[in-house]
Amino acid sequence: MAGFGFHTLALLVVIGMVGPLLTAVPRLAIPVIIGELVAGMLVGRTGFDVVDTTDPTFKLLADIGFALVMFVVGTHVPVRDSTLRAGVGKAALRAVAVGVVAAVLGVAMAYVFGTGHALLYAVLMASSSAAVALPIIDALKLNGPPVLSVKAQIAIADAACIVALPLAIAPGRALQAALGALAIAVCTVAIFFVLRHFEHNGTRKKVREYSKRHELALELRLSLILLFALSALALRTHVSVMLAGFALGLVVNGIGEPKRLARQLLGITEGFFGPLFFVWLGASLQVRELGEHPEFIGLGVALGIGAVIAHGTGRLLGQPLPLAALSAAQLGVPVAAATLGTEEGLLSPGEPAALILGALITITVTSVAGSVARRRQPAAAQ
């Protein structure tokens, strides 16, 4: 398609509607993002190639979408829940156990498939996705101490693997990535204390009331300023914008996210930037390479099954098996790995698509595990 203009934006929004349309069919039970990824594949490099994913404007909008998606994910992690914090110890222990098993499986897979990406595969299989698992838990109304504990485990794994990914995907840049992650962490902590100060002295409340009275959306504007500044720092230090978005989301959630801001963020993210990012990602993937390199189909399946096995070790530590399987959900980390690998040529042809295939398998398992956990939940707790 020649040029990037409003005609392209209109097309992308139409393409993004495939996700909600498929979700509206109850028997299919397809997550929205899966429909958006598949639609992107059809119009991108895998399919009819009608959109140019290398266009700077398209890529910038996709990066904004990725940062916003992870920002929203961070705001959904229940960091203020005292019951959840009480179960952090056991959750961390399970996350470490999962990481150990994932490391062993990662070494085996790198050897079998000859890629040399053992550390990357370990991080992928050890990761969890708050963006996938927490909405499923909330939609199914799962509750009780074991559920709160698995929420803590998912948050720990998600945060740890987001930080570890830049180190894992490019070990040669480990020092640079570590410094970049440290810079993001320092800035995030500073933002937290500044926002908490304004919360305690009443400034934030005054700004919120003034903004609401004059319909200025000041909190949204300030959030976007912080998000874009952190994202610029992330790109400058060669760290994924995923880390910037997720960290800021945790900060806003830790201070207390106003409902009005939550609705505004959800509107611009789910209504435009989020779908655009997933369409861009699907369009960027060259799934045909899996046909040319069929061994990577096996890698994708192995990564998906390996993640389920690794998280299944939670059963040995007393965790119900459905909740252990539910914690295996992957999204942000594999997506970031595929994005970075595609942009910088760090992965072999077909390997990015294999990472996404593995993530899709875990999402399928998570959907089934959530339904099983719902059926096993005592009626009094529902």
C-alpha positions in Angstrom: 0.0 0.0 0.0 1.5 3.3 -1.1 2.1 5.8 1.8 0.7 5.8 5.3 -2.3 8.0 5.8 -5.9 8.0 7.0 -6.8 5.3 4.4 -4.2 3.1 6.1 -5.5 3.9 9.6 -9.1 3.2 8.5 -8.0 -0.2 7.1 -6.1 -1.1 10.3 -9.1 -0.3 12.5 -11.3 -2.5 10.3 -8.7 -5.3 10.5 -8.5 -4.9 14.2 -12.3 -5.5 14.5 -11.7 -9.1 13.6 -10.7 -9.8 17.2 -13.9 -8.6 18.8 -16.0 -10.2 16.1 -14.5 -13.6 16.7 -14.8 -13.2 20.5 -18.5 -12.6 20.0 -18.9 -16.2 18.8 -19.3 -18.1 22.2 -18.5 -21.5 20.8 -15.1 -20.3 19.5 -13.9 -18.8 22.7 -11.1 -17.0 20.9 -9.2 -14.3 22.9 -9.4 -10.9 21.2 -5.6 -10.6 20.7 -5.6 -13.9 18.8 -8.1 -12.6 16.3 -6.0 -9.4 15.9 -2.8 -11.3 15.4 -4.4 -13.6 12.8 -5.9 -10.7 11.0 -2.5 -9.0 10.9 -1.0 -12.1 9.4 -3.5 -12.2 6.6 -2.7 -8.6 5.5 1.0 -8.7 6.3 4.1 -10.6 5.3 2.5 -13.9 5.7 -0.6 -13.1 3.7 -1.4 -10.5 1.0 1.2 -8.0 2.1 -1.0 -5.0 1.8 0.5 -3.1 4.8 4.1 -2.0 5.2 5.2 -2.9 8.7 8.5 -1.1 8.2 6.8 2.3 7.7 8.2 4.6 10.4 4.7 6.0 11.2 3.2 2.5 11.5 6.0 1.3 13.7 5.8 4.4 16.0 2.1 3.9 16.5 2.7 0.2 17.2 5.3 1.1 19.8 2.9 3.4 21.5 0.3 0.6 21.5 2.8 -1.8 23.0 3.7 0.7 25.8 0.1 1.4 26.5 -0.8 -2.3 26.6 1.9 -3.0 29.2 0.9 0.2 31.1 -2.7 -1.1 31.4 -1.4 -4.6 32.4 0.7 -3.0 35.1 -2.3 -1.2 36.5 -4.2 -4.5 36.7 -1.7 -6.2 39.0 -3.3 -6.1 42.5 -0.2 -4.7 44.3 -2.3 -3.0 46.9 -4.1 -6.2 48.0 -2.9 -7.0 51.6 -4.0 -10.6 51.3 -2.0 -10.9 48.1 1.1 -9.4 49.7 0.8 -12.0 52.6 1.2 -14.8 50.1 4.2 -13.3 48.2 6.7 -15.7 49.9 5.1 -18.9 48.7 4.4 -17.3 45.3 8.0 -16.3 44.9 9.1 -19.8 45.9 6.9 -21.3 43.2 8.2 -18.8 40.6 11.8 -19.7 41.4 10.9 -23.5 41.1 9.3 -22.8 37.7 12.4 -20.8 36.7 14.7 -23.7 37.5 12.7 -26.2 35.5 12.4 -23.7 32.6 16.1 -23.3 32.6 16.7 -27.0 32.3 14.1 -27.3 29.5 15.6 -24.2 27.8 19.0 -25.8 27.6 17.5 -29.0 26.2 15.5 -27.2 23.5 18.4 -25.0 22.4 20.5 -28.1 22.0 17.9 -30.1 20.2 17.0 -27.3 17.8 20.5 -25.9 17.5 19.7 -22.3 18.1 21.9 -21.4 21.0 19.0 -19.5 22.7 18.8 -21.5 25.9 18.5 -18.4 28.1 15.8 -16.9 26.0 13.7 -20.0 26.0 14.1 -20.3 29.7 12.8 -16.8 30.3 9.9 -17.4 27.9 8.8 -20.6 29.6 9.3 -19.1 33.1 7.2 -16.0 32.3 3.5 -15.5 33.1 1.1 -13.0 31.5 -0.9 -10.8 33.8 -2.6 -9.4 30.7 -4.0 -12.8 29.9 -4.4 -14.6 33.2 -5.8 -11.8 35.4 -8.8 -11.0 33.1 -9.6 -14.7 32.9 -9.5 -15.0 36.7 -11.7 -11.9 37.1 -14.2 -13.0 34.4 -14.6 -16.4 36.0 -14.9 -14.9 39.4 -12.2 -17.1 40.9 -11.3 -16.2 44.4 -9.9 -17.5 47.7 -6.3 -17.6 49.1 -5.0 -20.0 46.4 -6.2 -17.6 43.7 -4.7 -14.6 45.3 -1.4 -16.5 45.6 -1.4 -17.4 42.0 -2.0 -13.7 41.2 1.1 -12.8 43.2 3.1 -15.5 41.4 2.0 -14.2 38.0 2.9 -10.7 38.9 6.4 -11.8 40.2 7.1 -13.9 37.1 5.8 -11.2 34.7 7.9 -8.5 36.2 11.1 -10.6 36.6 10.9 -11.9 33.0 10.2 -8.5 31.5 13.5 -7.3 33.2 15.4 -10.5 32.2 14.3 -10.6 28.5 16.7 -7.9 27.2 19.5 -9.8 28.9 18.4 -13.1 27.5 17.7 -12.2 23.9 21.0 -10.4 23.4 23.6 -11.7 25.9 26.3 -9.7 24.2 24.5 -6.5 25.2 23.9 -7.7 28.7 25.7 -4.9 30.4 24.0 -2.3 28.3 20.6 -3.8 28.8 21.2 -4.1 32.6 22.1 -0.4 32.8 19.0 0.5 30.7 16.8 -1.6 33.0 18.4 0.1 36.0 17.8 3.5 34.6 14.1 2.7 34.1 13.9 1.3 37.6 15.5 4.4 39.2 13.2 6.8 37.2 10.2 4.7 38.1 11.0 4.7 41.9 11.5 8.5 41.7 8.1 8.9 40.0 6.5 6.7 42.7 7.8 8.9 45.5 6.8 12.1 43.7 3.3 10.9 43.0 2.9 9.6 46.5 4.0 13.0 47.9 1.3 14.7 45.7 -1.2 12.2 46.8 -0.5 12.8 50.5 -0.5 16.6 50.4 -3.8 16.7 48.4 -2.3 18.1 45.2 -3.4 15.1 43.1 -7.0 15.3 44.4 -7.1 19.0 43.5 -5.8 18.3 40.0 -8.3 15.5 39.6 -11.2 17.7 40.6 -10.1 20.6 38.5 -9.7 18.3 35.5 -13.1 16.7 36.0 -14.8 20.1 36.4 -13.3 21.5 33.2 -13.2 18.2 31.3 -9.4 18.5 30.7 -8.3 14.9 31.2 -5.2 16.2 33.0 -4.4 12.9 34.7 -4.4 11.1 31.3 -2.2 13.8 29.8 0.3 13.6 32.7 0.3 9.8 32.5 1.1 9.9 28.8 3.9 12.4 29.4 5.5 10.0 31.9 4.9 7.0 29.7 6.4 8.6 26.6 9.3 9.9 28.6 10.1 6.5 30.0 9.6 4.9 26.6 12.1 7.3 25.1 14.6 6.4 27.8 14.0 2.7 27.2 14.6 3.0 23.5 17.6 5.2 24.1 19.1 2.6 26.4 18.1 -0.3 24.1 15.4 -1.7 26.4 11.9 -2.6 25.3 9.1 -0.1 25.9 7.4 -3.1 27.5 9.5 -2.5 30.6 8.7 1.2 30.7 4.9 0.7 30.3 4.7 -2.1 32.9 6.8 -0.3 35.5 4.8 2.9 35.2 1.5 0.9 35.4 2.7 -0.7 38.7 3.6 2.8 40.0 0.2 4.2 39.1 -1.6 1.2 40.6 0.6 1.4 43.8 -0.5 5.0 44.3 -4.1 4.3 43.4 -5.5 4.5 39.9 -8.6 6.7 39.7 -11.6 5.1 37.9 -11.8 7.9 35.5 -8.2 7.5 34.4 -8.6 3.8 34.2 -11.6 4.2 31.8 -9.6 6.8 29.7 -6.6 4.5 29.4 -8.7 1.5 28.6 -10.5 3.5 25.9 -7.5 4.7 24.0 -5.6 1.4 24.4 -8.4 -1.2 23.7 -10.1 1.1 21.2 -7.2 1.9 19.0 -3.5 1.6 20.0 -3.6 -1.9 21.4 -5.4 -3.5 18.4 -3.1 -1.6 16.1 0.0 -3.0 17.8 -1.2 -6.6 17.6 -2.2 -6.2 14.0 1.3 -4.8 13.3 2.9 -7.7 15.2 0.9 -10.3 13.2 1.7 -8.5 10.0 5.4 -8.4 10.9 5.6 -12.2 11.4 6.6 -14.3 8.5 4.7 -17.5 9.4 5.5 -18.9 5.9 9.0 -19.3 7.3 7.6 -22.1 9.5 6.9 -24.0 6.3 10.4 -23.4 5.0 11.8 -24.3 8.4 9.4 -26.9 9.8 11.7 -27.6 12.8 10.5 -24.3 14.2 7.0 -25.7 14.3 8.3 -28.3 16.7 10.1 -25.5 18.7 6.9 -23.5 19.1 5.0 -26.6 20.3 7.9 -27.5 22.6 8.0 -24.0 24.1 4.2 -24.1 24.7 4.2 -27.5 26.3 7.5 -26.8 28.2 5.9 -23.7 29.7 2.9 -25.7 30.9 5.2 -28.4 32.4 7.4 -25.8 34.1 4.5 -24.1 35.7 3.0 -27.5 36.6 5.7 -27.9 39.2 3.6 -25.6 41.4 1.5 -28.8 42.0 4.5 -30.3 43.8 4.4 -27.2 46.2 0.7 -27.7 47.0 -0.8 -25.5 44.3 -4.0 -26.8 42.6 -3.1 -28.1 39.1 -5.7 -25.9 37.3 -4.2 -22.8 38.9 -0.6 -23.9 38.1 -1.6 -24.4 34.5 -3.4 -21.0 34.5 -0.2 -19.3 35.5 1.6 -20.6 32.4 -0.2 -18.0 30.2 2.3 -16.1 28.1 1.9 -12.9 26.0 4.0 -9.8 26.7 7.4 -11.5 27.0 7.0 -13.7 23.8 5.6 -10.7 21.9 8.5 -8.5 23.0 11.0 -11.3 22.1 9.4 -11.7 18.7 9.3 -7.9 18.2 12.9 -7.3 19.2 14.1 -10.4 17.3 12.3 -9.2 14.1 13.4 -5.6 14.4 17.1 -6.3 15.1 17.6 -9.6 13.3 18.5 -11.4 16.5 16.5 -14.6 15.7 16.6 -17.0 12.9 13.9 -17.0 10.1 10.8 -18.7 11.5 11.9 -18.4 15.1 9.8 -15.3 16.0 6.7 -17.1 14.7 7.7 -20.1 16.8 7.7 -18.0 19.9 4.2 -16.7 19.2 3.0 -20.3 18.4 4.3 -21.3 21.9 2.4 -18.4 23.5 -0.8 -19.3 21.7 -0.6 -22.9 23.1 -0.2 -21.5 26.6 -3.2 -19.2 26.2 -5.3 -22.2 25.0 -4.2 -24.2 28.0 -4.9 -21.2 30.3 -8.4 -20.8 29.0 -9.2 -24.5 29.6 -7.5 -24.4 33.1 -9.6 -21.4 34.1 -12.8 -23.2 33.2 -11.7 -26.3 35.2 -10.8 -24.1 38.2 -14.2 -22.5 38.0 -16.0 -25.9 38.2 -13.8 -27.0 41.1 -14.4 -23.8 43.1 -16.7 -24.4 46.1 -20.2 -23.0 45.4 -19.9 -20.7 48.5 -16.9 -19.0 47.1 -18.5 -18.3 43.7 
